[in-house]
């Protein structure tokens, strides 16, 4: 089955917004065995949208559209779809009730524009949009499937995951596509590729490997295609076992795991508590940890010591130590790890001090120099990292390395 | 003049790579008055590429292509362009000399694949690629312009900046396109639309308005098209002035500003220092603040009090107060704002305490209930918010509201 993606909105064509929706959708569609033939971004103009649909229809069985469903005048996708299918808008009670509920929860009254959002073309199945006011729409005409979704990424993702992908999956039969994703941290893409080159070359022809590099981590995705599910599962498993042997040191999880989820799971199992002390990451580590629901069951908090004074006055790092070694040093980062544990009464701690850039570098401490320490009761571990020149990447990589350091300590301990 | 962008490569259609090239090109083209009609991503297949060019040609005067120019077998753009224009490849000495030079600088010998990279279609003007081995190509046929460039972003950008954009600019005369973006926070899209409906309806036909909603904020983009730049600027300005009057309370910045940048600018101008105390946002506010280079000049740090104990022991919120009012209360959030200022010796503070969800709700404090306080010396302001059900959004919205509250205090003070 072939699919085409059409993203609608002038903001894409003036370069104000990078279209990240298409790549996400394409990835998800490939996972269920649907191939994407073409991705097109078009303007908020009726004729242009209709032409794009017509062209896509000639190449694909499924046409997924995003954008142009907001409550304002520049949003014309619904009216255009009515023209295209020769139908008109009807009021959908379920969608209106949902909008009403969403607003009343926030103590707001529905206005006329919101009322209009509950109107959908008569020939569609409206799709509930849990996180927004514009319903998705599913059409089937002349043996083709058309879906229109909001352009806001999280709304589109909700609708895709809860409705569109499962429904499309039912139509894709006789082909079994299995995916396994292995998550690695602390090794670059090319070094990883070198380590597993022999294994990769021996993969059977129906298993494909993709490297998905990200800041500080590389995901390896294996895709197996076949007809018999249990045979395919067995084949994947035996190949994965060999891979695991080769790179087990770098693997922190599988599929959609995050380091913060893996750490939370370990901490809860072991009934331990955690405190953190951050300098250059400025709260990012704490944000990662608390982004996981349920983190309050083990995470006590953090001291973000962004200035020397706070390191001294709140984190109680001795003045002489700061003077002698500097804030970015093994001595200071270990002291931070120790003191924050006492101050916040926790079993474990992570501390980070470094130079995120662009300012703050010295001849012996270039931008990207970061000291990280982790402790588990009386065990301490510390390490110096040299990341790159980008502030945003340095912050992300330091946060991840901190979590991974604690993870390794917990597993060994 | 209309332009279309075609990005070529299977990696785009399986979602492995997000197409960031198109947005960059679109932005640059708009700045010189070239409007982008459509952006299409197609696969590495000859017929598909030729069809895409044919379709684009029907809508635009300029067709810009990226991708498929590498040295390996899956790169077929050059051969496809030869077929399309009914011509053949010829060896280009200048391109070969450049490749040779590039390799000898790195101490490498040119191999046969690199030799092939110096071949270009006979009907093109080759464009030097300073940072890579694949030359760009400029074609003019039947009154249309076609450009083919490598897909590697920095190579494409070099070729665009040094050759393509200046050459296109010569052809675009008498058209001026101006954009202005207004950033609002604290009001939903539909309520904003209602407030400015009269103004919007009276906009002259050559000014278009677009709503770009995001979590907790809405950007308004005005695009003006005309012939005389200073007249257009004047027209935009007078319309913007009226808009400003209508919604000044919600505007926090313009163009690509962020709330954290606006706050940093104000704090540095006023030579003030800031400390924060976070509960439910768990470090996100601190992360926002420190994501801006130079924030260490005014930001002292934060106490992330994720547990009751830390609120008591480190932030010194009285035990009785926590018991009586609960952690999510006006009393506690004001106490947090006051104490963190003393502890971290700062002039200003922001404090946040709420229920991000999914756990922690009580009958009178549903998920999404967040108390926020901001202080500027002896002035305190506090407010209760009721966001939604999503943990991630509640965290983002609370962080932004906290920054905006401080911004307003600073402007008034």
Interface residues (C-beta under 8 A of the other chain):
Chain A: X9 X10 X11 X12 X13 X14 X15 X16 X17 X18 X19 X20 X22 X23 X24 X25 X26 X27 X28 X29 X30 X35 X36 X37 X38 X39 X40 X41 X42 X43 X44 X48 X52 X55 X70 X71 X72 X73 X74 X102 X105 X106 X107 X108 X111 X112 X113 X114 X131 X133 X152 X154 X210 X212 X276 X278 X281 X282 X283 X284 X285 X286 X287 X289 X290 X291 X293 X294 X295 X296 X299 X300 X301 X302 X303 X304 X305 X306 X307 X309 X310 X313 X314 X343 X344 X345 X357 X358 X359 X360 X391 X392 X395
Chain B: X12 X13 X14 X15 X16 X17 X18 X19 X20 X22 X23 X24 X25 X26 X27 X28 X29 X30 X35 X36 X37 X38 X39 X40 X41 X42 X43 X48 X52 X55 X179 X181 X188 X189 X190 X191 X193 X194 X200 X208 X209 X210 X211 X212 X213 X214 X215 X221 X223 X276 X278 X281 X282 X283 X284 X285 X286 X287 X289 X290 X291 X293 X294 X295 X296 X299 X300 X301 X302 X303 X304 X305 X306 X307 X309 X310 X313 X314 X343 X344 X345 X357 X358 X359 X360 X366 X368 X386 X387 X388 X389 X390 X391 X392 X393 X395
